[in-house]
Every structure is written in structure tokens, then in C-alpha cells.
């Protein structure tokens, strides 16, 4: 099964930016939709962004206008550009393939994003 490795997280001040990367061990070209999820302490994992094609992307209302998802099938990588970060964006971020509206692969280790002054 394809393994996922997320990276790029860290500690950032409110209003700052981060770019997350998710590298897949296998091809993602045949995967229709890839997504980024996050899980904050004490909360359920939630989908924040998904990408089917460069012109077909979806975002949770909480991140719309601040986050941008993209994918590079040749590099087998999915990105999440995050800007205007808020403390409520603090969470562990994960990527996954999405099939029938559900995450389809085993989860990676995630990458921690902490927004704090």
C-alpha cells in the first residue's frame, strides 16, 4: 500500500504562513481526489481541503481564502499552502487519498502545526 509522509509543520506566529508537503511512496496520478485533514487536541479529524484538478478544489469554510491545496502528480506530492494562520489552526495535519468521500489509505505520521505568539 502507498505510504504517506507529511512534512513542513512547525511553530508559527498568528498571521504567519507555512507550506506543508505530503510525499507518497507510489503514484497518485490515478487517484481522483487527494485531501488534507487535521486533528486538533480533543477533536475529531476533519477534512480541510481537497483537490481533484487544478480547477476543482474544495475547502472547509474555516480555511477558505487562507489555504491553497495543490498536487504534483509527477512528484507524487500534495501541498497545502497556509497563510494568515490563526491559533485555531493548531493541529496535526495529515494527507490522504479520498474515495467515496472517505480517506482511503493508511494514515501517515502527520505534521504538527502550532500557531502561537
C-alpha positions in Angstrom: 0.0 0.0 0.0 1.1 3.6 -0.7 2.7 5.3 2.3 2.3 8.9 3.0 4.9 11.2 4.6 3.8 14.7 5.7 6.3 17.5 6.4 6.6 21.2 6.7 4.9 21.8 10.0 6.3 23.9 12.8 5.7 26.8 15.2 4.5 30.0 13.6 3.1 33.3 15.0 -0.5 34.3 14.2 -0.7 35.8 10.7 2.2 33.7 9.5 2.5 31.2 6.8 3.6 27.6 6.3 3.7 25.2 3.4 3.0 21.6 4.1 4.1 18.7 1.8 2.8 15.2 1.5 5.0 12.7 -0.3 3.5 9.5 -1.5 5.6 6.3 -1.9 3.6 5.4 -5.0 1.8 7.0 -7.9 -1.1 9.4 -7.2 -1.8 10.0 -10.8 -4.7 7.6 -10.8 -6.1 8.9 -7.6 -9.0 11.2 -8.4 -9.0 13.2 -5.2 -6.3 13.9 -2.6 -7.0 15.8 0.6 -5.5 17.4 3.7 -7.1 16.7 7.1 -6.3 18.0 10.5 -6.9 16.9 14.1 -6.7 19.3 17.0 -6.4 18.0 20.6 -9.6 16.6 21.8 -11.3 16.9 18.4 -12.2 14.6 15.6 -10.1 14.6 12.4 -11.6 16.9 9.8 -11.1 17.5 6.1 -9.8 21.0 5.4 -9.0 20.8 1.7 -9.3 18.5 -1.3 -8.0 18.7 -4.9 -9.3 16.8 -8.0 -7.7 19.0 -10.6 -6.1 22.5 -10.8 -9.6 23.9 -11.4 -11.5 21.7 -9.0 -10.7 22.3 -5.3 -12.8 22.4 -2.2 -12.1 24.0 1.2 -13.7 23.9 4.6 -15.3 27.3 5.4 -12.8 27.8 8.3 -9.8 27.9 5.9 -11.4 29.3 2.7 -9.4 32.2 1.4 -6.4 31.4 3.6 -5.3 27.9 2.5 -4.4 26.6 -1.0 -4.1 23.0 -1.9 -2.2 21.7 -4.9 -0.9 18.5 -6.3 2.1 17.5 -8.5 1.4 14.0 -9.8 4.9 13.8 -11.3 6.5 14.3 -7.9 3.8 12.3 -6.2 3.3 15.1 -3.8 0.4 17.1 -2.4 0.9 20.6 -0.9 -1.0 22.8 1.4 0.0 26.5 1.4 -1.3 28.1 4.6 -1.4 31.8 5.2 -3.0 34.2 7.7 -2.7 31.4 10.3 -4.8 31.6 13.4 -4.3 29.8 16.8 -7.4 27.7 15.9 -5.4 26.2 13.0 -3.2 24.4 15.5 -3.4 20.7 14.8 -1.7 17.7 13.4 -2.1 17.8 9.6 -2.4 14.6 7.5 -3.0 13.9 3.8 -4.8 11.0 2.3 -6.5 9.8 -0.9 -10.2 10.3 -0.8 -12.6 7.6 -2.2 -16.3 7.8 -2.0 -15.9 10.8 0.4 -13.7 8.8 2.8 -10.0 8.6 3.5 -8.8 5.6 1.6 -5.2 4.8 2.6 -3.4 4.2 5.9 -2.6 7.4 7.7 0.9 8.8 7.8 2.5 10.2 10.9 1.2 13.7 10.2 3.0 17.0 10.8 2.4 19.3 13.7 1.3 22.9 13.1 1.3 25.2 16.1 0.1 28.8 15.8 1.1 30.8 18.9 2.7 34.0 19.9 
